[in-house]
Amino acid sequence: MFAATPLTGNKPEQYAQLLEQARALMHGERDRIANAANLSALLYHGLPDLNWAGFYFFDGTELVVGPFQGLPACVRIPLDRGVCGAAARDRATQRVDDVHAFPGHIACDAASRSEIVVPLVHGGELVGVLDIDSPLPSRFNEDDQRGVEAIAAAFVEALR
């Protein structure tokens, strides 16, 4: 049985704890929807100062909203728009201190000020993105990027 525990220590230590909890949640489970749902809840409730955490899956043409925590979201995102589209298109993490300054930003939640989006690539193919928003400007730093990328990698690993 899984039990989330409060995070302690500095950011790298907290992300190590989150990664351990994420792996425990996904242990033996290969279904991407089930894992995405649990990871969205784990991140949303485990990390401070978030207003959205979730997944968009690539359907071969665009990103389509998947499991998430937060206010209702944009359903479809073309790869040529927004932070999620840029992460998917470039297959590179996007860490944005001020989403309002990002060209083509899609404002699903007007309260979002900063965002981190990690592409999910499995076997060389784009699966989707892990998207996390905050109402605080500059909420995400290098420690957050490394931590979220590690959790995204664990999600992709569970698909095998």
C-alpha positions in Angstrom: 0.0 0.0 0.0 1.3 3.5 -0.9 1.3 6.3 1.6 2.6 9.8 0.7 4.8 11.3 3.3 5.5 15.0 3.9 8.7 16.2 2.1 11.6 17.3 4.2 15.0 18.9 3.6 16.2 21.1 0.7 14.8 20.9 -2.8 17.1 18.1 -4.1 16.3 16.0 -1.0 12.5 16.7 -1.5 12.7 15.7 -5.2 14.6 12.5 -4.2 11.7 11.7 -1.9 9.1 12.5 -4.5 10.9 10.3 -7.0 10.9 7.4 -4.5 7.2 8.0 -4.0 6.6 8.2 -7.7 8.4 4.9 -8.3 6.4 3.2 -5.6 3.1 4.5 -7.1 4.1 3.2 -10.5 5.7 -0.1 -9.4 4.3 -2.9 -11.6 1.8 -0.6 -13.4 2.3 0.1 -17.1 -0.9 2.0 -17.9 0.0 5.5 -18.8 -3.3 7.0 -17.7 -3.2 5.4 -14.3 0.4 6.5 -13.7 -0.2 10.0 -15.1 -3.2 10.4 -12.8 -1.3 9.3 -9.7 1.8 11.4 -10.6 -0.3 14.5 -11.2 -1.8 14.2 -7.7 1.5 13.4 -6.1 3.2 16.5 -7.6 0.2 18.8 -7.1 -0.1 17.9 -3.4 3.6 17.4 -2.7 5.1 20.5 -4.1 4.3 24.0 -2.8 3.0 26.9 -4.8 1.5 25.1 -7.7 -1.8 25.8 -9.4 -1.7 23.0 -12.1 0.2 19.8 -12.6 -0.5 17.3 -15.3 0.0 15.6 -18.6 -0.7 16.3 -22.2 -0.4 13.3 -24.6 0.7 13.5 -28.2 -1.9 12.1 -30.6 0.3 12.3 -33.7 -0.8 15.8 -34.5 -1.2 17.9 -31.4 -1.1 17.6 -27.6 -4.3 16.5 -25.9 -5.0 17.0 -22.2 -4.6 14.0 -20.0 -4.8 13.5 -16.2 -4.1 16.6 -14.2 -4.8 18.5 -10.9 -6.0 22.1 -11.0 -8.5 24.1 -12.8 -10.0 22.9 -16.2 -7.4 23.1 -18.9 -7.0 23.7 -22.6 -8.0 20.5 -24.3 -5.7 20.7 -27.4 -2.4 22.4 -27.9 -0.7 22.6 -31.3 3.0 22.0 -31.3 3.6 25.6 -32.7 2.0 27.3 -29.7 2.7 27.8 -26.0 5.2 26.4 -23.6 3.9 22.9 -23.9 4.0 23.0 -27.7 7.6 24.3 -27.5 8.7 21.5 -25.2 7.1 18.9 -27.4 8.3 20.3 -30.7 11.9 20.9 -29.5 11.9 17.8 -27.2 13.6 20.0 -24.6 12.5 21.1 -21.1 11.0 24.6 -21.0 11.5 26.5 -17.7 9.7 29.8 -18.0 10.0 32.5 -15.2 7.3 34.7 -16.7 4.8 33.0 -18.9 3.3 36.3 -20.0 6.7 37.1 -21.7 6.8 33.8 -23.5 5.8 34.2 -27.2 2.6 32.4 -28.0 1.8 31.5 -24.4 -1.6 29.9 -24.0 -3.3 31.2 -20.8 -5.5 28.3 -19.7 -5.4 29.7 -16.1 -4.8 33.4 -15.9 -3.3 32.9 -12.4 -0.3 31.1 -13.8 2.9 33.1 -13.8 5.7 30.5 -14.2 5.8 27.1 -15.8 8.0 24.1 -16.3 7.3 21.6 -19.1 9.3 18.4 -19.7 8.9 16.4 -22.9 8.1 12.7 -22.6 10.0 10.6 -25.2 9.8 6.8 -25.3 11.8 4.8 -27.8 12.6 8.0 -29.8 8.9 8.8 -30.1 7.1 11.8 -28.5 4.6 10.5 -25.9 3.6 13.9 -24.5 4.7 16.4 -21.9 4.6 16.8 -18.1 3.4 20.4 -17.4 3.5 22.2 -14.0 2.3 25.8 -13.4 2.7 28.1 -10.5 1.0 31.4 -9.6 4.4 32.7 -8.5 6.9 34.3 -11.0 10.2 32.5 -11.2 8.9 29.5 -9.1 11.1 26.9 -10.8 14.9 26.8 -10.7 17.6 24.3 -11.7 16.8 22.0 -8.8 13.1 21.9 -9.8 14.1 21.1 -13.4 16.4 18.2 -12.4 13.7 16.9 -10.1 10.8 17.1 -12.5 13.0 15.7 -15.3 13.8 12.7 -13.1 10.1 12.1 -12.3 9.3 12.4 -16.0 12.0 9.9 -16.8 10.5 7.5 -14.3 7.1 7.9 -15.9 8.6 7.0 -19.3 10.5 4.1 -17.9 7.2 2.7 -16.5 5.8 2.5 -20.0 8.3 -0.3 -20.9 
